[in-house]
Amino acid sequence: MSLTLAGPGAACACRTLILAALPLEVRPFLRRIKAGARRDLGLPAWEWEAAGAVLALTGMGAAAARRAGESLVGRLRPGLLVSAGFGGALTPGLAAGDLVLGETFWHYSPDTRELKPGPQPAPPRPLPRLGAVLKQAGLTAVTGSLVTTSRIIHKGRQGEPLAGLPHPVLDLETGVLAELAAAQDLAFLSLRAITDGPAEEIPEFLHAAGDPGANLGVGAALRWLAGDVRRLADLLGLWRRSRIAARQLAEALTVLSRFLIEERQTL
């Protein structure tokens, strides 16, 4: 089933708003659906008519996700809010490209080691059903605990308080979007593709991601590599795993979009 775009300049009735932080997370998905740009929303955004959906990039971090989410929900009035992107696994059993559907949502402060539960907005369909749809498509998917942190953390040194949660996965945006969905009485779905397993750490120069004014460009990477050239293997490993995760995320979003369209048509 193909997802047909609206014509140039046309704006579809937005039933679903998908938010991701970075182009890398959704580029394969946008190519797959041949998405067309939506230039009137103040953020990089695309839409397609068959799904009644808009996808937009928020930038990294909770503050950016909150600003973008509040603005776009206010303008588009969707019935379903989707948080999509990458995540880091904290416990064994998840590897690059595996998919996690958020069942519970948490906030974690790495400075105080305080873990707080967030709102739990309802998904558009029961998560076991959505997980089964993904598995029928040949994708590895589980339900899990999505933990939003104020910055990227070193899992080995700072992740211990989270180890008791079922399938804990780290990200920077989901918690505030779950809060927005709950406040606006929207159905909510968070889908994360794993880029780093429990024994894999994000390079330290990226730990400021989401901070205002953070410099994460080529210069920062080169300075980090200059400290120890062996770090190049870590950077290349993350790049490779991110590509795997992006491909799996594209497949999962396509499968779930198709399923939700077909479900809506039978109601």
PyMOL commands that set and color helices and strands:
alter all, ss='L'
color gray80, all
select helices_A, chain A and resi 23-33+62-76+127-136+155-158+160-162+174-183+204-206+218-227+231-266
alter helices_A, ss='H'
color red, helices_A
select strands_A, chain A and resi 16-20+36-37+45-48+53-57+80-89+99-109+114-117+141-149+168-171+187-196
alter strands_A, ss='S'
color yellow, strands_A
deselect
rebuild
show_as cartoon
